[in-house]
Amino acid sequence: MHKWIMSGVFFAACALAIVLMFTLPGKEEVAEEAKPTMPEVTLDAGQAEALVKANCISCHGDQLQGGVGPALANIGSQDDLEKIYSTIVKGKGGGMPSFKGKLQDEEIANIAMWLSEKK
């Protein structure tokens, strides 16, 4: 009798595993869902610079030369606009905080556009 119960549990576990294999999203789908969508904005360099001075210089330096955080003076030659936007929205590792909720999406997009031109 004990063998029949164990066989039933094993069969149920295998069936559940097969169902989950075909219904759970793959790595690519999860990565695409986690990627924030940047809103359409027109670059306002003055506003972007003011936002950076108010929110970023304590870690990235007043000339974006780096400090606690990495240098951003040439970040546009290293990362594309979408990656910069995503990093500001989601944060990065233990050091870079997320600015989602602290800044509006349009402000973050404006900063990302401004930084992407730093080459």
Secondary structure as GFF3:
##gff-version 3
##sequence-region A 1 119
A	DSSP	alpha_helix	2	23	.	.	.	ID=ss1
A	DSSP	alpha_helix	27	34	.	.	.	ID=ss2
A	DSSP	alpha_helix	45	55	.	.	.	ID=ss3
A	DSSP	alpha_helix	57	60	.	.	.	ID=ss4
A	DSSP	alpha_helix	75	78	.	.	.	ID=ss5
A	DSSP	alpha_helix	81	90	.	.	.	ID=ss6
A	DSSP	alpha_helix	105	116	.	.	.	ID=ss7
###
